[in-house]
Structures are given as C-alpha cells and as structure tokens.
C-alpha cells in the first residue's frame, strides 16, 4: 500500500511512502509520528491503522486542522510498539 506524506509547502506535491518503509522506521525507533496528506482516502488510512493494530502496535489517528479553509487539514498517525 502506498500513501502520500504531508506536504511541506502548500504548492508542492505530496511524496509517496509505503507501509514497508513505515514498518522499517518503526523497527528502528519503536514509535513514530507520521503526517499524511489530505489527498489520501480515509479508507486507505483506516486500512493502515488496522494493519499495524493486527501487528500488535498501538495506533492513534486524528485529523489536524491548521487553517480556516475547509481544505486546510492533514492526518496525524502516532504508532507505538
């Protein structure tokens, strides 16, 4: 599964990140906070949450709004071992 990481600039395109890469980072650090772009479907993000929960991780998912515009949001996912 491939997801889009949060943009670092408003006009930039989001970079893709795979579940395998996320898993490797978790193996190194044990826990990590990831930020995902609003272009990801909610369904795909929930599938990722379920994937890591089945592997025994604690996963906290939330939507973060950073402006008044309807499209000013991103997703935060905190994964703990």
PDB file of N, CA, C and O in Angstrom:
ATOM      1  N   UNK A   1       0.854  -1.178   0.000  1.00  0.00           N
ATOM      2  CA  UNK A   1       0.000   0.000   0.000  1.00  0.00           C
ATOM      3  C   UNK A   1       0.893   1.232   0.000  1.00  0.00           C
ATOM      4  O   UNK A   1       1.919   1.275   0.680  1.00  0.00           O
ATOM      5  N   UNK A   2       0.494   2.211  -0.759  1.00  0.00           N
ATOM      6  CA  UNK A   2       1.255   3.454  -0.855  1.00  0.00           C
ATOM      7  C   UNK A   2       0.369   4.615  -0.410  1.00  0.00           C
ATOM      8  O   UNK A   2      -0.765   4.752  -0.868  1.00  0.00           O
ATOM      9  N   UNK A   3       0.896   5.443   0.480  1.00  0.00           N
ATOM     10  CA  UNK A   3       0.179   6.610   0.991  1.00  0.00           C
ATOM     11  C   UNK A   3       0.983   7.863   0.668  1.00  0.00           C
ATOM     12  O   UNK A   3       2.161   7.782   0.321  1.00  0.00           O
ATOM     13  N   UNK A   4       0.346   9.006   0.782  1.00  0.00           N
ATOM     14  CA  UNK A   4       1.014  10.275   0.495  1.00  0.00           C
ATOM     15  C   UNK A   4       1.346  10.984   1.800  1.00  0.00           C
ATOM     16  O   UNK A   4       0.467  11.267   2.615  1.00  0.00           O
ATOM     17  N   UNK A   5       2.633  11.265   1.981  1.00  0.00           N
ATOM     18  CA  UNK A   5       3.074  12.000   3.168  1.00  0.00           C
ATOM     19  C   UNK A   5       2.620  13.454   3.048  1.00  0.00           C
ATOM     20  O   UNK A   5       2.383  13.948   1.946  1.00  0.00           O
ATOM     21  N   UNK A   6       2.500  14.126   4.176  1.00  0.00           N
ATOM     22  CA  UNK A   6       2.043  15.517   4.185  1.00  0.00           C
ATOM     23  C   UNK A   6       3.013  16.404   3.399  1.00  0.00           C
ATOM     24  O   UNK A   6       4.220  16.164   3.377  1.00  0.00           O
ATOM     25  N   UNK A   7       2.470  17.406   2.773  1.00  0.00           N
ATOM     26  CA  UNK A   7       3.274  18.363   2.011  1.00  0.00           C
ATOM     27  C   UNK A   7       4.059  19.249   2.970  1.00  0.00           C
ATOM     28  O   UNK A   7       3.617  19.529   4.084  1.00  0.00           O
ATOM     29  N   UNK A   8       5.216  19.677   2.521  1.00  0.00           N
ATOM     30  CA  UNK A   8       5.992  20.614   3.325  1.00  0.00           C
ATOM     31  C   UNK A   8       5.755  22.049   2.865  1.00  0.00           C
ATOM     32  O   UNK A   8       6.073  22.996   3.584  1.00  0.00           O
ATOM     33  N   UNK A   9       5.194  22.210   1.659  1.00  0.00           N
ATOM     34  CA  UNK A   9       4.821  23.514   1.130  1.00  0.00           C
ATOM     35  C   UNK A   9       3.444  23.389   0.478  1.00  0.00           C
ATOM     36  O   UNK A   9       3.102  22.337  -0.062  1.00  0.00           O
ATOM     37  N   UNK A  10       2.664  24.454   0.529  1.00  0.00           N
ATOM     38  CA  UNK A  10       1.289  24.394   0.024  1.00  0.00           C
ATOM     39  C   UNK A  10       1.194  23.994  -1.438  1.00  0.00           C
ATOM     40  O   UNK A  10       0.295  23.238  -1.806  1.00  0.00           O
ATOM     41  N   UNK A  11       2.099  24.483  -2.281  1.00  0.00           N
ATOM     42  CA  UNK A  11       2.006  24.203  -3.715  1.00  0.00           C
ATOM     43  C   UNK A  11       2.800  22.978  -4.137  1.00  0.00           C
ATOM     44  O   UNK A  11       2.772  22.605  -5.310  1.00  0.00           O
ATOM     45  N   UNK A  12       3.500  22.350  -3.218  1.00  0.00           N
ATOM     46  CA  UNK A  12       4.286  21.150  -3.530  1.00  0.00           C
ATOM     47  C   UNK A  12       3.369  19.938  -3.658  1.00  0.00           C
ATOM     48  O   UNK A  12       2.263  19.920  -3.119  1.00  0.00           O
ATOM     49  N   UNK A  13       3.840  18.940  -4.370  1.00  0.00           N
ATOM     50  CA  UNK A  13       3.092  17.689  -4.473  1.00  0.00           C
ATOM     51  C   UNK A  13       3.503  16.784  -3.315  1.00  0.00           C
ATOM     52  O   UNK A  13       4.673  16.771  -2.930  1.00  0.00           O
ATOM     53  N   UNK A  14       2.558  16.027  -2.755  1.00  0.00           N
ATOM     54  CA  UNK A  14       2.913  15.124  -1.653  1.00  0.00           C
ATOM     55  C   UNK A  14       3.774  13.960  -2.145  1.00  0.00           C
ATOM     56  O   UNK A  14       3.598  13.471  -3.261  1.00  0.00           O
ATOM     57  N   UNK A  15       4.708  13.527  -1.295  1.00  0.00           N
ATOM     58  CA  UNK A  15       5.584  12.406  -1.639  1.00  0.00           C
ATOM     59  C   UNK A  15       4.941  11.109  -1.159  1.00  0.00           C
ATOM     60  O   UNK A  15       4.255  11.078  -0.137  1.00  0.00           O
ATOM     61  N   UNK A  16       5.173  10.059  -1.903  1.00  0.00           N
ATOM     62  CA  UNK A  16       4.597   8.747  -1.565  1.00  0.00           C
ATOM     63  C   UNK A  16       5.470   8.029  -0.542  1.00  0.00           C
ATOM     64  O   UNK A  16       6.695   8.156  -0.550  1.00  0.00           O
ATOM     65  N   UNK A  17       4.822   7.276   0.336  1.00  0.00           N
ATOM     66  CA  UNK A  17       5.509   6.450   1.328  1.00  0.00           C
ATOM     67  C   UNK A  17       4.762   5.123   1.406  1.00  0.00           C
ATOM     68  O   UNK A  17       3.531   5.091   1.382  1.00  0.00           O
ATOM     69  N   UNK A  18       5.515   4.032   1.501  1.00  0.00           N
ATOM     70  CA  UNK A  18       4.895   2.711   1.546  1.00  0.00           C
ATOM     71  C   UNK A  18       4.781   2.221   2.987  1.00  0.00           C
ATOM     72  O   UNK A  18       5.475   2.712   3.878  1.00  0.00           O
ATOM     73  N   UNK A  19       3.917   1.266   3.201  1.00  0.00           N
ATOM     74  CA  UNK A  19       3.762   0.661   4.526  1.00  0.00           C
ATOM     75  C   UNK A  19       5.066  -0.032   4.938  1.00  0.00           C
ATOM     76  O   UNK A  19       5.419  -0.039   6.117  1.00  0.00           O
ATOM     77  N   UNK A  20       5.773  -0.606   3.978  1.00  0.00           N
ATOM     78  CA  UNK A  20       7.038  -1.278   4.275  1.00  0.00           C
ATOM     79  C   UNK A  20       8.054  -0.284   4.834  1.00  0.00           C
ATOM     80  O   UNK A  20       8.781  -0.603   5.775  1.00  0.00           O
ATOM     81  N   UNK A  21       8.107   0.913   4.264  1.00  0.00           N
ATOM     82  CA  UNK A  21       9.038   1.933   4.749  1.00  0.00           C
ATOM     83  C   UNK A  21       8.643   2.396   6.161  1.00  0.00           C
ATOM     84  O   UNK A  21       9.506   2.616   7.011  1.00  0.00           O
ATOM     85  N   UNK A  22       7.354   2.539   6.396  1.00  0.00           N
ATOM     86  CA  UNK A  22       6.872   2.919   7.726  1.00  0.00           C
ATOM     87  C   UNK A  22       7.268   1.844   8.733  1.00  0.00           C
ATOM     88  O   UNK A  22       7.712   2.152   9.839  1.00  0.00           O
ATOM     89  N   UNK A  23       7.105   0.586   8.342  1.00  0.00           N
ATOM     90  CA  UNK A  23       7.429  -0.530   9.225  1.00  0.00           C
ATOM     91  C   UNK A  23       8.923  -0.558   9.562  1.00  0.00           C
ATOM     92  O   UNK A  23       9.292  -0.834  10.704  1.00  0.00           O
ATOM     93  N   UNK A  24       9.779  -0.274   8.585  1.00  0.00           N
ATOM     94  CA  UNK A  24      11.222  -0.237   8.825  1.00  0.00           C
ATOM     95  C   UNK A  24      11.593   0.867   9.809  1.00  0.00           C
ATOM     96  O   UNK A  24      12.444   0.673  10.677  1.00  0.00           O
ATOM     97  N   UNK A  25      10.952   2.024   9.673  1.00  0.00           N
ATOM     98  CA  UNK A  25      11.222   3.129  10.590  1.00  0.00           C
ATOM     99  C   UNK A  25      10.770   2.778  12.007  1.00  0.00           C
ATOM    100  O   UNK A  25      11.421   3.160  12.979  1.00  0.00           O
ATOM    101  N   UNK A  26       9.662   2.056  12.127  1.00  0.00           N
ATOM    102  CA  UNK A  26       9.186   1.641  13.445  1.00  0.00           C
ATOM    103  C   UNK A  26      10.127   0.624  14.082  1.00  0.00           C
ATOM    104  O   UNK A  26      10.328   0.643  15.296  1.00  0.00           O
ATOM    105  N   UNK A  27      10.699  -0.258  13.279  1.00  0.00           N
ATOM    106  CA  UNK A  27      11.648  -1.237  13.802  1.00  0.00           C
ATOM    107  C   UNK A  27      12.880  -0.536  14.373  1.00  0.00           C
ATOM    108  O   UNK A  27      13.427  -0.973  15.386  1.00  0.00           O
ATOM    109  N   UNK A  28      13.318   0.546  13.732  1.00  0.00           N
ATOM    110  CA  UNK A  28      14.482   1.305  14.203  1.00  0.00           C
ATOM    111  C   UNK A  28      14.178   2.068  15.489  1.00  0.00           C
ATOM    112  O   UNK A  28      14.944   2.010  16.450  1.00  0.00           O
ATOM    113  N   UNK A  29      13.061   2.777  15.498  1.00  0.00           N
ATOM    114  CA  UNK A  29      12.777   3.725  16.570  1.00  0.00           C
ATOM    115  C   UNK A  29      11.767   3.239  17.609  1.00  0.00           C
ATOM    116  O   UNK A  29      11.731   3.768  18.719  1.00  0.00           O
ATOM    117  N   UNK A  30      10.962   2.262  17.278  1.00  0.00           N
ATOM    118  CA  UNK A  30       9.977   1.747  18.231  1.00  0.00           C
ATOM    119  C   UNK A  30       8.655   2.489  18.208  1.00  0.00           C
ATOM    120  O   UNK A  30       7.596   1.885  18.379  1.00  0.00           O
ATOM    121  N   UNK A  31       8.712   3.788  17.998  1.00  0.00           N
ATOM    122  CA  UNK A  31       7.492   4.587  17.867  1.00  0.00           C
ATOM    123  C   UNK A  31       7.790   5.771  16.976  1.00  0.00           C
ATOM    124  O   UNK A  31       8.937   6.202  16.862  1.00  0.00           O
ATOM    125  N   UNK A  32       6.765   6.292  16.352  1.00  0.00           N
ATOM    126  CA  UNK A  32       6.980   7.427  15.453  1.00  0.00           C
ATOM    127  C   UNK A  32       5.638   8.078  15.151  1.00  0.00           C
ATOM    128  O   UNK A  32       4.590   7.432  15.178  1.00  0.00           O
ATOM    129  N   UNK A  33       5.697   9.371  14.864  1.00  0.00           N
ATOM    130  CA  UNK A  33       4.517  10.112  14.430  1.00  0.00           C
ATOM    131  C   UNK A  33       4.679  10.395  12.939  1.00  0.00           C
ATOM    132  O   UNK A  33       5.707  10.907  12.497  1.00  0.00           O
ATOM    133  N   UNK A  34       3.659  10.058  12.186  1.00  0.00           N
ATOM    134  CA  UNK A  34       3.650  10.280  10.739  1.00  0.00           C
ATOM    135  C   UNK A  34       2.536  11.258  10.402  1.00  0.00           C
ATOM    136  O   UNK A  34       1.475  11.247  11.026  1.00  0.00           O
ATOM    137  N   UNK A  35       2.786  12.098   9.414  1.00  0.00           N
ATOM    138  CA  UNK A  35       1.785  13.049   8.940  1.00  0.00           C
ATOM    139  C   UNK A  35       1.479  12.729   7.485  1.00  0.00           C
ATOM    140  O   UNK A  35       2.382  12.584   6.660  1.00  0.00           O
ATOM    141  N   UNK A  36       0.185  12.620   7.185  1.00  0.00           N
ATOM    142  CA  UNK A  36      -0.252  12.254   5.847  1.00  0.00           C
ATOM    143  C   UNK A  36      -1.100  13.354   5.227  1.00  0.00           C
ATOM    144  O   UNK A  36      -1.801  14.087   5.925  1.00  0.00           O
ATOM    145  N   UNK A  37      -1.024  13.455   3.915  1.00  0.00           N
ATOM    146  CA  UNK A  37      -1.704  14.495   3.158  1.00  0.00           C
ATOM    147  C   UNK A  37      -3.210  14.254   3.079  1.00  0.00           C
ATOM    148  O   UNK A  37      -3.686  13.127   3.213  1.00  0.00           O
ATOM    149  N   UNK A  38      -3.928  15.319   2.863  1.00  0.00           N
ATOM    150  CA  UNK A  38      -5.390  15.236   2.763  1.00  0.00           C
ATOM    151  C   UNK A  38      -5.846  14.492   1.511  1.00  0.00           C
ATOM    152  O   UNK A  38      -7.009  14.098   1.423  1.00  0.00           O
ATOM    153  N   UNK A  39      -4.945  14.290   0.532  1.00  0.00           N
ATOM    154  CA  UNK A  39      -5.299  13.571  -0.692  1.00  0.00           C
ATOM    155  C   UNK A  39      -5.478  12.068  -0.470  1.00  0.00           C
ATOM    156  O   UNK A  39      -6.016  11.378  -1.336  1.00  0.00           O
ATOM    157  N   UNK A  40      -5.037  11.556   0.673  1.00  0.00           N
ATOM    158  CA  UNK A  40      -5.240  10.138   0.991  1.00  0.00           C
ATOM    159  C   UNK A  40      -6.713   9.903   1.289  1.00  0.00           C
ATOM    160  O   UNK A  40      -7.391  10.758   1.859  1.00  0.00           O
ATOM    161  N   UNK A  41      -7.191   8.743   0.899  1.00  0.00           N
ATOM    162  CA  UNK A  41      -8.577   8.429   1.236  1.00  0.00           C
ATOM    163  C   UNK A  41      -8.634   7.971   2.691  1.00  0.00           C
ATOM    164  O   UNK A  41      -7.706   7.340   3.196  1.00  0.00           O
ATOM    165  N   UNK A  42      -9.722   8.298   3.340  1.00  0.00           N
ATOM    166  CA  UNK A  42      -9.911   7.908   4.737  1.00  0.00           C
ATOM    167  C   UNK A  42      -9.882   6.379   4.852  1.00  0.00           C
ATOM    168  O   UNK A  42      -9.366   5.834   5.828  1.00  0.00           O
ATOM    169  N   UNK A  43     -10.427   5.709   3.870  1.00  0.00           N
ATOM    170  CA  UNK A  43     -10.465   4.249   3.845  1.00  0.00           C
ATOM    171  C   UNK A  43      -9.046   3.667   3.848  1.00  0.00           C
ATOM    172  O   UNK A  43      -8.774   2.722   4.588  1.00  0.00           O
ATOM    173  N   UNK A  44      -8.140   4.217   3.029  1.00  0.00           N
ATOM    174  CA  UNK A  44      -6.763   3.732   2.977  1.00  0.00           C
ATOM    175  C   UNK A  44      -6.050   3.941   4.315  1.00  0.00           C
ATOM    176  O   UNK A  44      -5.296   3.081   4.769  1.00  0.00           O
ATOM    177  N   UNK A  45      -6.297   5.082   4.930  1.00  0.00           N
ATOM    178  CA  UNK A  45      -5.674   5.345   6.225  1.00  0.00           C
ATOM    179  C   UNK A  45      -6.195   4.398   7.298  1.00  0.00           C
ATOM    180  O   UNK A  45      -5.432   3.954   8.156  1.00  0.00           O
ATOM    181  N   UNK A  46      -7.476   4.089   7.259  1.00  0.00           N
ATOM    182  CA  UNK A  46      -8.040   3.144   8.224  1.00  0.00           C
ATOM    183  C   UNK A  46      -7.487   1.735   7.993  1.00  0.00           C
ATOM    184  O   UNK A  46      -7.290   0.987   8.950  1.00  0.00           O
ATOM    185  N   UNK A  47      -7.237   1.370   6.741  1.00  0.00           N
ATOM    186  CA  UNK A  47      -6.627   0.077   6.438  1.00  0.00           C
ATOM    187  C   UNK A  47      -5.217   0.015   7.012  1.00  0.00           C
ATOM    188  O   UNK A  47      -4.800  -1.026   7.519  1.00  0.00           O
ATOM    189  N   UNK A  48      -4.474   1.133   6.935  1.00  0.00           N
ATOM    190  CA  UNK A  48      -3.138   1.190   7.506  1.00  0.00           C
ATOM    191  C   UNK A  48      -3.207   1.045   9.029  1.00  0.00           C
ATOM    192  O   UNK A  48      -2.411   0.313   9.617  1.00  0.00           O
ATOM    193  N   UNK A  49      -4.144   1.734   9.664  1.00  0.00           N
ATOM    194  CA  UNK A  49      -4.316   1.648  11.114  1.00  0.00           C
ATOM    195  C   UNK A  49      -4.601   0.197  11.513  1.00  0.00           C
ATOM    196  O   UNK A  49      -3.991  -0.319  12.450  1.00  0.00           O
ATOM    197  N   UNK A  50      -5.515  -0.455  10.814  1.00  0.00           N
ATOM    198  CA  UNK A  50      -5.854  -1.854  11.106  1.00  0.00           C
ATOM    199  C   UNK A  50      -4.651  -2.773  10.898  1.00  0.00           C
ATOM    200  O   UNK A  50      -4.442  -3.703  11.677  1.00  0.00           O
ATOM    201  N   UNK A  51      -3.866  -2.523   9.862  1.00  0.00           N
ATOM    202  CA  UNK A  51      -2.683  -3.319   9.564  1.00  0.00           C
ATOM    203  C   UNK A  51      -1.717  -3.304  10.749  1.00  0.00           C
ATOM    204  O   UNK A  51      -1.242  -4.356  11.179  1.00  0.00           O
ATOM    205  N   UNK A  52      -1.429  -2.113  11.277  1.00  0.00           N
ATOM    206  CA  UNK A  52      -0.480  -2.011  12.383  1.00  0.00           C
ATOM    207  C   UNK A  52      -1.080  -2.505  13.704  1.00  0.00           C
ATOM    208  O   UNK A  52      -0.357  -3.033  14.548  1.00  0.00           O
ATOM    209  N   UNK A  53      -2.380  -2.341  13.889  1.00  0.00           N
ATOM    210  CA  UNK A  53      -3.018  -2.881  15.095  1.00  0.00           C
ATOM    211  C   UNK A  53      -2.953  -4.405  15.108  1.00  0.00           C
ATOM    212  O   UNK A  53      -2.739  -5.003  16.162  1.00  0.00           O
ATOM    213  N   UNK A  54      -3.135  -5.043  13.948  1.00  0.00           N
ATOM    214  CA  UNK A  54      -3.037  -6.504  13.851  1.00  0.00           C
ATOM    215  C   UNK A  54      -1.628  -6.986  14.146  1.00  0.00           C
ATOM    216  O   UNK A  54      -1.437  -8.112  14.605  1.00  0.00           O
ATOM    217  N   UNK A  55      -0.631  -6.131  13.883  1.00  0.00           N
ATOM    218  CA  UNK A  55       0.766  -6.477  14.167  1.00  0.00           C
ATOM    219  C   UNK A  55       1.138  -6.211  15.621  1.00  0.00           C
ATOM    220  O   UNK A  55       2.277  -6.447  16.025  1.00  0.00           O
ATOM    221  N   UNK A  56       0.178  -5.719  16.413  1.00  0.00           N
ATOM    222  CA  UNK A  56       0.424  -5.515  17.831  1.00  0.00           C
ATOM    223  C   UNK A  56       0.852  -4.108  18.226  1.00  0.00           C
ATOM    224  O   UNK A  56       1.251  -3.883  19.368  1.00  0.00           O
ATOM    225  N   UNK A  57       0.778  -3.175  17.312  1.00  0.00           N
ATOM    226  CA  UNK A  57       1.136  -1.784  17.612  1.00  0.00           C
ATOM    227  C   UNK A  57      -0.077  -1.037  18.165  1.00  0.00           C
ATOM    228  O   UNK A  57      -1.220  -1.383  17.869  1.00  0.00           O
ATOM    229  N   UNK A  58       0.184  -0.022  18.961  1.00  0.00           N
ATOM    230  CA  UNK A  58      -0.857   0.907  19.369  1.00  0.00           C
ATOM    231  C   UNK A  58      -0.870   2.050  18.362  1.00  0.00           C
ATOM    232  O   UNK A  58       0.175   2.638  18.082  1.00  0.00           O
ATOM    233  N   UNK A  59      -2.035   2.370  17.816  1.00  0.00           N
ATOM    234  CA  UNK A  59      -2.117   3.383  16.768  1.00  0.00           C
ATOM    235  C   UNK A  59      -3.137   4.448  17.154  1.00  0.00           C
ATOM    236  O   UNK A  59      -4.283   4.141  17.482  1.00  0.00           O
ATOM    237  N   UNK A  60      -2.705   5.694  17.108  1.00  0.00           N
ATOM    238  CA  UNK A  60      -3.588   6.831  17.382  1.00  0.00           C
ATOM    239  C   UNK A  60      -3.689   7.659  16.116  1.00  0.00           C
ATOM    240  O   UNK A  60      -2.677   8.091  15.566  1.00  0.00           O
ATOM    241  N   UNK A  61      -4.908   7.880  15.655  1.00  0.00           N
ATOM    242  CA  UNK A  61      -5.177   8.552  14.388  1.00  0.00           C
ATOM    243  C   UNK A  61      -6.052   9.770  14.647  1.00  0.00           C
ATOM    244  O   UNK A  61      -7.046   9.683  15.368  1.00  0.00           O
ATOM    245  N   UNK A  62      -5.681  10.912  14.056  1.00  0.00           N
ATOM    246  CA  UNK A  62      -6.549  12.084  14.171  1.00  0.00           C
ATOM    247  C   UNK A  62      -6.343  13.020  12.985  1.00  0.00           C
ATOM    248  O   UNK A  62      -5.318  12.984  12.304  1.00  0.00           O
ATOM    249  N   UNK A  63      -7.335  13.844  12.767  1.00  0.00           N
ATOM    250  CA  UNK A  63      -7.309  14.854  11.719  1.00  0.00           C
ATOM    251  C   UNK A  63      -6.903  16.178  12.371  1.00  0.00           C
ATOM    252  O   UNK A  63      -7.444  16.552  13.412  1.00  0.00           O
ATOM    253  N   UNK A  64      -5.955  16.879  11.761  1.00  0.00           N
ATOM    254  CA  UNK A  64      -5.487  18.154  12.298  1.00  0.00           C
ATOM    255  C   UNK A  64      -5.867  19.268  11.332  1.00  0.00           C
ATOM    256  O   UNK A  64      -5.506  19.230  10.156  1.00  0.00           O
ATOM    257  N   UNK A  65      -6.583  20.239  11.824  1.00  0.00           N
ATOM    258  CA  UNK A  65      -6.945  21.422  11.029  1.00  0.00           C
ATOM    259  C   UNK A  65      -5.976  22.537  11.389  1.00  0.00           C
ATOM    260  O   UNK A  65      -5.731  22.801  12.566  1.00  0.00           O
ATOM    261  N   UNK A  66      -5.421  23.196  10.363  1.00  0.00           N
ATOM    262  CA  UNK A  66      -4.434  24.238  10.616  1.00  0.00           C
ATOM    263  C   UNK A  66      -4.812  25.586  10.016  1.00  0.00           C
ATOM    264  O   UNK A  66      -3.992  26.504   9.994  1.00  0.00           O
ATOM    265  N   UNK A  67      -6.023  25.713   9.538  1.00  0.00           N
ATOM    266  CA  UNK A  67      -6.486  26.975   8.975  1.00  0.00           C
ATOM    267  C   UNK A  67      -7.997  27.028   8.939  1.00  0.00           C
ATOM    268  O   UNK A  67      -8.675  26.085   9.346  1.00  0.00           O
ATOM    269  N   UNK A  68      -8.516  28.137   8.449  1.00  0.00           N
ATOM    270  CA  UNK A  68      -9.961  28.318   8.387  1.00  0.00           C
ATOM    271  C   UNK A  68     -10.578  27.706   7.134  1.00  0.00           C
ATOM    272  O   UNK A  68     -11.778  27.433   7.098  1.00  0.00           O
ATOM    273  N   UNK A  69      -9.768  27.494   6.122  1.00  0.00           N
ATOM    274  CA  UNK A  69     -10.261  26.923   4.877  1.00  0.00           C
ATOM    275  C   UNK A  69     -10.655  25.464   5.104  1.00  0.00           C
ATOM    276  O   UNK A  69     -10.049  24.768   5.918  1.00  0.00           O
ATOM    277  N   UNK A  70     -11.654  25.021   4.394  1.00  0.00           N
ATOM    278  CA  UNK A  70     -12.149  23.651   4.506  1.00  0.00           C
ATOM    279  C   UNK A  70     -11.079  22.615   4.165  1.00  0.00           C
ATOM    280  O   UNK A  70     -11.104  21.503   4.694  1.00  0.00           O
ATOM    281  N   UNK A  71     -10.137  22.971   3.283  1.00  0.00           N
ATOM    282  CA  UNK A  71      -9.096  22.039   2.850  1.00  0.00           C
ATOM    283  C   UNK A  71      -7.793  22.171   3.629  1.00  0.00           C
ATOM    284  O   UNK A  71      -6.790  21.573   3.239  1.00  0.00           O
ATOM    285  N   UNK A  72      -7.778  22.921   4.699  1.00  0.00           N
ATOM    286  CA  UNK A  72      -6.568  23.103   5.493  1.00  0.00           C
ATOM    287  C   UNK A  72      -6.520  22.069   6.615  1.00  0.00           C
ATOM    288  O   UNK A  72      -6.769  22.386   7.779  1.00  0.00           O
ATOM    289  N   UNK A  73      -6.200  20.841   6.251  1.00  0.00           N
ATOM    290  CA  UNK A  73      -6.087  19.783   7.246  1.00  0.00           C
ATOM    291  C   UNK A  73      -5.109  18.722   6.760  1.00  0.00           C
ATOM    292  O   UNK A  73      -4.798  18.637   5.572  1.00  0.00           O
ATOM    293  N   UNK A  74      -4.636  17.925   7.694  1.00  0.00           N
ATOM    294  CA  UNK A  74      -3.806  16.768   7.403  1.00  0.00           C
ATOM    295  C   UNK A  74      -4.101  15.714   8.454  1.00  0.00           C
ATOM    296  O   UNK A  74      -4.819  15.974   9.419  1.00  0.00           O
ATOM    297  N   UNK A  75      -3.555  14.541   8.267  1.00  0.00           N
ATOM    298  CA  UNK A  75      -3.793  13.444   9.191  1.00  0.00           C
ATOM    299  C   UNK A  75      -2.525  13.151   9.988  1.00  0.00           C
ATOM    300  O   UNK A  75      -1.425  13.130   9.435  1.00  0.00           O
ATOM    301  N   UNK A  76      -2.686  12.927  11.276  1.00  0.00           N
ATOM    302  CA  UNK A  76      -1.568  12.549  12.135  1.00  0.00           C
ATOM    303  C   UNK A  76      -1.802  11.119  12.610  1.00  0.00           C
ATOM    304  O   UNK A  76      -2.889  10.775  13.072  1.00  0.00           O
ATOM    305  N   UNK A  77      -0.769  10.297  12.489  1.00  0.00           N
ATOM    306  CA  UNK A  77      -0.846   8.915  12.946  1.00  0.00           C
ATOM    307  C   UNK A  77       0.364   8.649  13.839  1.00  0.00           C
ATOM    308  O   UNK A  77       1.507   8.733  13.390  1.00  0.00           O
ATOM    309  N   UNK A  78       0.104   8.330  15.104  1.00  0.00           N
ATOM    310  CA  UNK A  78       1.165   8.019  16.058  1.00  0.00           C
ATOM    311  C   UNK A  78       1.125   6.516  16.283  1.00  0.00           C
ATOM    312  O   UNK A  78       0.121   5.966  16.735  1.00  0.00           O
ATOM    313  N   UNK A  79       2.245   5.854  15.957  1.00  0.00           N
ATOM    314  CA  UNK A  79       2.314   4.400  16.078  1.00  0.00           C
ATOM    315  C   UNK A  79       3.320   4.047  17.161  1.00  0.00           C
ATOM    316  O   UNK A  79       4.470   4.483  17.120  1.00  0.00           O
ATOM    317  N   UNK A  80       2.879   3.254  18.128  1.00  0.00           N
ATOM    318  CA  UNK A  80       3.703   2.841  19.266  1.00  0.00           C
ATOM    319  C   UNK A  80       3.857   1.337  19.296  1.00  0.00           C
ATOM    320  O   UNK A  80       2.932   0.598  18.958  1.00  0.00           O
ATOM    321  N   UNK A  81       5.040   0.887  19.705  1.00  0.00           N
ATOM    322  CA  UNK A  81       5.237  -0.570  19.795  1.00  0.00           C
ATOM    323  C   UNK A  81       4.776  -1.085  21.143  1.00  0.00           C
ATOM    324  O   UNK A  81       4.861  -2.284  21.407  1.00  0.00           O
TER     325      UNK A  81
END
